Structure formats: C-alpha cells, structure tokens
Amino acid sequence: MNIKRFKKLLVVLAVFVCLFSFFSFNVSAEEKYYYLGGNVLGFTIDTEGVSVVGISEVITESGLVSPCEKAGITVGDVILSFNNNSINTPLDVANCLKKYNGGEIIAKLNRNGEFKLTHIIPVKDLTGEYKLGAYLTDGLNGLGTVTYFTEDGAFASLGHPVSNENGKMYKVVGGKVFASTVIGVNQAERGKAGELKGVFIGEKEIGDISNNTSVGLYGRVNGFKTSSSVKVELGTAKPGKAEIYATVDGIKPKFYSIDIVKCDYHSKSNKNFVIKITDKDLLSITGGIVQGMSGSPIMQNGKLVGAVTHVFLNDSTRGYGIAIQNMI
C-alpha cells in the first residue's frame, strides 16, 4: 500500500473513532435521568474503627487505673487496629481482650485525620477480665434528606459529609437505608440549630450506603420506581425566587418558597449560594433550616439547581446551598 494513502487512512480512522466516542458519550449522558428527592430516610452508617467517646478508670486490686489514659488516648480518637488486627466494633475489642495474654498492645489511631501508634497495657478488673478504661462506640445513625435519585435507585443526599464533632469526615465502610417518618421538630432558634425528629419505619432495610464524600452521602434504594417519582432537568441557580422540596412532617415532601440571595460558583465546596427561607408555613413549623433538612432539593424555574446544606446559627432563616453540578 502507498505510504501516503496509509497515513490518510489512519487519519480517517482516528477521526471516526473520536466521533464515535463523542456520540457514544452524549447518548449515554442523555440516557441518565434524575428524579426529585425530598424524602427523609433513616441511615445506619458503618464507619472504620471504633470511636472513643469517654475515658474511664478500671477498678483493680491495686486501685484505679486507666490504661487508655496512660497510653495518651483521648475522646474523639478512632481506634483502627490492635497489633495489626482491624477493629471495627466494640465486639472486636472484647474478642481481642479475651485472647490477651500479657504484654503491650500496639494500637493504631486516627486522630483528626492523622494516624498515630501507641502502646496499651490492659489491666484486670475485680472480676478478672481485662479492660482498657474507655467507652467505645461504632457506627452512626440518623435522618437525612435525599436530593435526587437515578433510574437504577442510586441516590445522593445531605449535600455535605457526615463528620465528627471536630468537623473531620468519617470514612464509611458500608451502611443501611431505612424508610422513616418525621414525627416532630425541635424548632431552630438564634444561636441554636433545630432538628427534625423521626423514627425508622420497620426493621427491614430498603437500601445500602456506598460512600461518604465532601458533597454528600451516597447509596442505593432497592426497587426504586420511576413511575411514582418526578423526573427533573438540571439547571444553574441564580439570585431570585426558588423553592425547596422538604419533608418536615410525616413522609410526604412539600414545596416551600425561598430566595436565593447570592451565588458563588468559583467555590467547589458545598457552599455555592446563600438561601433565605421566606415561606411562612415552613417558618411556623421549623423556625428556619434545621438538622435533617440538609439535602432538601432546591428547585428554580422548574429545574433542580442544588440542595440545602447548612444553616446560619445567628439567623436560622438563612443558610447555604450546594450547586447540583457539584453533587453529581
């Protein structure tokens, strides 16, 4: 074959491949639909390690001793492993102590995102059992609002990460989703965040948690039905009138009026615009934005533009929203 003709053929093939890839990408993108959330779901979240929520003293024959305190372990630390054996539940700790036969235990800790090693020497209490002198907990549970679903039941919620009291994001290793209902509201007040009060409906989970990110908690609901959900287009928020779709009573979300005060799309965080609740009905129920409303979809001109993420403590009628493009 002529070399020049061969080169021309390669160019034509390359162009064809690029066009094929372009059209394939756009077809697949167009085939992905989004459905409006607004539902409050119950979450039980499995986190890596066990959290230290209290330090105690063990009563021994020689007096009071706190092995964890001696090892420099403090409230807020997350214990990840003992002697390179993973620790994810208090039962893991108990099983480790049952097998303990003396010597130091090398504990790996996560302290505010930094990993540390320390040495613990458990002590026997008056019953003859080895103890560490700490109160431990695993996992988290609570309510959160879904922003959107996709056709296959995948969902995004909250619009912000699930974090500890120091603002550090939990590393999630799994979790379950439950149907839930809102049974009451602790109203927001100046300087104090309010809260939705709810309960899980039934003991059987309806889905799973897959990921905790800086822009939301993600997972999947089993048997999601598109026929009973509202398909939405995505849009870009701008200052002006808008609505949030939120559940503050029972299981059914409703639309409530808000103003989008200003937008900042230079930020890739979960604070892309400032919103103000203007709906008198919502204000009479909640006093403004409360915990549990995070993730409530923000609609403007019939399009999904974002979700509620934070409340201003000095003015509970105002808060932040995240752009939907950042969540997706």
C-alpha positions as CSV (number, residue, x, y, z in Angstrom):
1,M,0.0,0.0,0.0
2,N,1.2,3.6,-0.8
3,I,2.6,5.2,2.4
4,K,0.7,8.4,1.9
5,R,-2.6,6.6,1.4
6,F,-1.9,4.6,4.5
7,K,-1.3,7.7,6.6
8,K,-4.5,9.3,5.2
9,L,-6.4,6.1,6.2
10,L,-5.0,6.3,9.7
11,V,-6.2,9.9,10.0
12,V,-9.7,9.0,8.8
13,L,-9.9,6.1,11.3
14,A,-8.8,8.4,14.1
15,V,-11.4,10.9,13.3
16,F,-14.1,8.2,13.1
17,V,-13.0,6.8,16.5
18,C,-13.2,10.4,18.0
19,L,-16.7,11.0,16.5
20,F,-17.9,7.6,17.7
21,S,-16.6,8.2,21.2
22,F,-18.2,11.7,21.3
23,F,-21.6,10.5,20.2
24,S,-21.5,7.4,22.4
25,F,-20.7,9.7,25.4
26,N,-23.5,12.0,24.7
27,V,-26.0,9.2,24.2
28,S,-25.1,7.7,27.5
29,A,-25.2,11.1,29.2
30,E,-28.6,11.8,27.8
31,E,-29.9,8.4,28.9
32,K,-29.2,9.2,32.6
33,Y,-32.3,10.8,34.2
34,Y,-32.7,12.4,37.6
35,Y,-35.7,12.1,39.9
36,L,-36.6,14.6,42.6
37,G,-35.9,13.5,46.2
38,G,-37.1,15.4,49.2
39,N,-37.7,12.2,51.1
40,V,-36.3,11.8,54.6
41,L,-34.6,8.4,55.0
42,G,-33.0,6.7,58.0
43,F,-29.3,5.8,57.8
44,T,-27.2,3.4,59.8
45,I,-23.6,4.0,58.9
46,D,-20.7,1.6,59.4
47,T,-17.5,3.6,60.0
48,E,-13.9,2.4,60.1
49,G,-12.7,1.7,63.6
50,V,-14.3,2.4,66.9
51,S,-14.7,5.9,68.4
52,V,-13.6,6.7,71.9
53,V,-16.5,8.6,73.5
54,G,-15.2,8.6,77.1
55,I,-12.3,7.7,79.3
56,S,-12.8,5.7,82.5
57,E,-10.9,4.1,85.3
58,V,-10.8,0.4,85.9
59,I,-11.2,-0.8,89.5
60,T,-8.3,-3.2,90.1
61,E,-6.9,-4.9,93.3
62,S,-4.2,-2.2,93.4
63,G,-6.6,0.7,92.8
64,L,-8.0,2.8,90.0
65,V,-6.2,2.6,86.6
66,S,-6.9,3.9,83.1
67,P,-4.8,2.1,80.5
68,C,-6.2,4.3,77.7
69,E,-5.3,7.5,79.6
70,K,-1.8,6.2,80.3
71,A,-1.5,5.4,76.6
72,G,-2.4,9.0,75.7
73,I,-5.7,8.1,74.1
74,T,-8.3,10.8,74.3
75,V,-12.0,11.3,73.5
76,G,-12.5,11.7,69.7
77,D,-9.7,9.2,68.8
78,V,-10.7,6.4,66.5
79,I,-9.0,3.0,67.2
80,L,-8.3,1.3,63.9
81,S,-6.4,-1.8,64.9
82,F,-4.7,-3.8,67.7
83,N,-1.5,-5.5,66.8
84,N,-2.4,-5.0,63.0
85,N,-5.8,-6.7,63.6
86,S,-8.6,-4.5,62.3
87,I,-11.0,-3.1,64.9
88,N,-14.4,-2.0,63.6
89,T,-16.8,-2.8,66.5
90,P,-16.6,-2.9,70.3
91,L,-17.1,-6.7,70.0
92,D,-13.8,-6.8,68.1
93,V,-12.2,-5.1,71.1
94,A,-13.8,-7.6,73.5
95,N,-12.6,-10.5,71.5
96,C,-9.1,-9.2,71.4
97,L,-9.1,-8.7,75.2
98,K,-10.3,-12.3,75.6
99,K,-7.2,-13.6,73.8
100,Y,-4.9,-11.2,75.6
101,N,-2.1,-12.9,77.5
102,G,0.1,-10.1,78.6
103,G,2.4,-7.5,77.1
104,E,1.8,-4.3,75.2
105,I,-0.9,-3.9,72.5
106,I,0.1,-1.7,69.7
107,A,-2.9,0.4,68.8
108,K,-3.3,2.4,65.6
109,L,-5.3,5.5,66.0
110,N,-6.9,8.1,63.7
111,R,-6.8,11.5,65.5
112,N,-8.3,14.3,63.4
113,G,-7.2,12.7,60.2
114,E,-3.6,11.9,61.4
115,F,-2.5,8.3,62.1
116,K,-0.7,7.5,65.3
117,L,0.6,4.4,67.1
118,T,0.5,4.0,70.8
119,H,1.1,1.2,73.3
120,I,-1.7,0.0,75.7
121,I,-1.3,-2.4,78.6
122,P,-4.8,-3.7,79.6
123,V,-5.5,-4.4,83.3
124,K,-7.6,-6.9,85.1
125,D,-10.7,-5.6,86.9
126,L,-12.0,-7.3,90.1
127,T,-13.9,-9.9,88.0
128,G,-10.6,-11.0,86.4
129,E,-11.5,-9.5,83.0
130,Y,-9.0,-7.4,81.0
131,K,-10.2,-3.8,80.5
132,L,-8.9,-0.7,78.6
133,G,-10.6,2.1,80.6
134,A,-12.6,3.6,77.7
135,Y,-16.1,3.9,76.4
136,L,-16.3,2.9,72.8
137,T,-18.9,3.2,70.0
138,D,-19.2,2.1,66.4
139,G,-21.2,3.4,63.6
140,L,-23.7,6.2,63.3
141,N,-27.4,6.6,62.7
142,G,-29.7,9.4,61.9
143,L,-32.1,11.1,59.4
144,G,-31.2,12.8,56.2
145,T,-32.9,14.1,53.1
146,V,-32.4,12.7,49.6
147,T,-31.6,15.3,46.9
148,Y,-32.1,13.1,43.8
149,F,-32.4,9.5,42.6
150,T,-31.4,8.0,39.3
151,E,-33.3,5.3,37.4
152,D,-31.4,2.5,39.0
153,G,-32.2,3.7,42.5
154,A,-28.9,5.3,43.2
155,F,-29.3,8.4,45.4
156,A,-27.4,11.5,46.7
157,S,-28.3,13.1,50.0
158,L,-27.2,15.7,52.6
159,G,-25.0,17.8,50.3
160,H,-22.3,17.7,52.9
161,P,-20.2,15.0,54.5
162,V,-21.1,13.0,57.7
163,S,-18.4,14.4,60.1
164,N,-17.4,14.1,63.7
165,E,-17.6,16.8,66.3
166,N,-14.3,18.2,65.1
167,G,-15.5,18.5,61.5
168,K,-13.5,15.6,60.2
169,M,-15.2,13.4,57.6
170,Y,-15.9,9.8,58.7
171,K,-14.6,7.1,56.5
172,V,-17.7,5.0,55.7
173,V,-17.3,1.2,55.1
174,G,-21.0,0.5,54.5
175,G,-24.4,1.0,56.0
176,K,-28.1,0.5,55.6
177,V,-31.0,2.7,54.5
178,F,-34.4,2.6,56.1
179,A,-37.8,4.1,55.4
180,S,-38.6,6.8,58.0
181,T,-41.2,9.3,59.1
182,V,-40.9,12.7,60.7
183,I,-42.8,12.9,64.0
184,G,-41.9,16.3,65.3
185,V,-39.5,19.3,65.1
186,N,-37.2,21.0,67.6
187,Q,-37.5,24.5,66.3
188,A,-34.4,26.5,65.3
189,E,-33.6,29.5,67.5
190,R,-31.0,32.2,67.2
191,G,-27.6,30.6,68.2
192,K,-29.1,27.1,68.3
193,A,-29.8,24.6,65.5
194,G,-33.1,22.9,65.4
195,E,-33.7,19.3,64.4
196,L,-36.2,17.0,62.7
197,K,-37.3,14.2,65.0
198,G,-38.2,10.9,63.2
199,V,-38.3,7.2,63.5
200,F,-37.4,4.3,61.3
201,I,-40.4,2.5,59.7
202,G,-39.9,-1.2,60.1
203,E,-36.8,-3.2,60.8
204,K,-36.0,-4.2,57.2
205,E,-33.6,-2.0,55.3
206,I,-34.6,-0.7,51.9
207,G,-31.1,0.0,50.6
208,D,-27.4,0.4,51.2
209,I,-24.9,3.2,51.8
210,S,-21.9,3.2,49.5
211,N,-19.9,6.4,50.1
212,N,-19.4,9.5,52.3
213,T,-17.9,12.4,50.4
214,S,-17.4,16.2,50.9
215,V,-20.5,16.8,48.9
216,G,-22.9,14.2,50.3
217,L,-23.8,10.7,51.4
218,Y,-24.4,8.3,48.5
219,G,-26.1,4.9,48.2
220,R,-28.9,2.9,46.5
221,V,-32.5,2.2,47.3
222,N,-33.8,-1.3,46.2
223,G,-36.8,-1.4,43.9
224,F,-36.9,2.3,43.1
225,K,-39.9,3.1,40.9
226,T,-39.6,5.8,38.4
227,S,-43.3,5.8,37.7
228,S,-44.1,7.3,41.1
229,S,-41.3,9.9,41.0
230,V,-40.9,13.3,39.3
231,K,-38.3,13.4,36.6
232,V,-36.4,16.7,36.6
233,E,-34.0,18.6,34.4
234,L,-30.8,20.1,35.9
235,G,-30.2,23.8,36.0
236,T,-28.0,26.5,37.3
237,A,-29.1,28.7,40.2
238,K,-29.2,32.4,40.1
239,P,-30.3,35.1,42.6
240,G,-34.1,35.2,42.8
241,K,-37.2,33.3,43.8
242,A,-36.9,29.5,44.2
243,E,-38.3,26.6,46.3
244,I,-37.1,23.8,48.4
245,Y,-38.8,20.4,48.5
246,A,-38.6,19.2,52.0
247,T,-40.3,16.7,54.5
248,V,-41.0,18.3,57.9
249,D,-44.0,16.2,58.8
250,G,-44.8,12.6,58.1
251,I,-43.4,11.0,54.9
252,K,-44.5,13.4,52.1
253,P,-42.3,16.3,51.0
254,K,-43.8,19.6,50.1
255,F,-42.6,22.7,48.2
256,Y,-41.7,25.8,50.3
257,S,-40.7,29.2,49.0
258,I,-37.2,30.6,49.4
259,D,-35.0,33.3,48.0
260,I,-31.6,32.6,46.5
261,V,-29.7,35.6,47.8
262,K,-26.3,35.2,46.1
263,C,-24.3,32.6,44.2
264,D,-20.6,31.7,44.2
265,Y,-19.7,29.2,41.5
266,H,-15.9,29.7,42.0
267,S,-16.2,27.6,45.1
268,K,-16.2,23.8,44.5
269,S,-17.3,23.2,48.1
270,N,-20.8,22.7,49.4
271,K,-21.5,26.4,49.9
272,N,-22.2,27.7,46.5
273,F,-25.1,30.0,47.3
274,V,-26.9,31.7,50.2
275,I,-30.6,31.0,50.6
276,K,-33.3,32.6,52.8
277,I,-36.5,30.8,53.9
278,T,-39.5,33.0,53.1
279,D,-42.3,30.5,53.4
280,K,-44.5,31.4,56.4
281,D,-45.8,27.8,56.8
282,L,-42.3,26.4,57.0
283,L,-41.1,29.1,59.4
284,S,-44.0,28.4,61.7
285,I,-43.1,24.7,61.7
286,T,-39.3,24.7,61.9
287,G,-38.3,28.3,62.6
288,G,-36.0,28.1,59.6
289,I,-33.4,25.5,58.4
290,V,-33.0,22.6,60.9
291,Q,-30.8,19.5,61.1
292,G,-32.3,16.7,58.9
293,M,-33.3,19.2,56.1
294,S,-29.8,19.0,54.6
295,G,-30.1,17.6,51.2
296,S,-33.5,19.1,50.5
297,P,-33.6,19.8,46.8
298,I,-33.7,23.4,45.6
299,M,-35.8,24.0,42.5
300,Q,-35.8,27.1,40.4
301,N,-37.8,27.7,37.2
302,G,-38.8,24.0,37.2
303,K,-35.2,22.7,37.3
304,L,-33.2,21.1,40.1
305,V,-30.4,23.5,40.8
306,G,-29.0,22.3,44.2
307,A,-29.6,21.3,47.8
308,V,-29.7,22.8,51.3
309,T,-26.5,22.2,53.2
310,H,-26.0,24.5,56.2
311,V,-27.8,26.9,58.5
312,F,-26.5,30.2,59.8
313,L,-26.6,29.9,63.6
314,N,-27.1,33.6,64.0
315,D,-30.1,33.6,61.6
316,S,-31.8,30.2,61.2
317,T,-33.9,31.6,58.2
318,R,-30.7,31.7,56.2
319,G,-28.2,29.1,55.1
320,Y,-26.0,27.7,52.3
321,G,-26.9,25.5,49.3
322,I,-24.7,23.4,47.1
323,A,-24.9,23.5,43.3
324,I,-26.3,20.3,41.9
325,Q,-23.4,20.0,39.4
326,N,-21.1,19.6,42.4
327,M,-23.2,16.8,43.9
328,I,-23.3,14.9,40.5
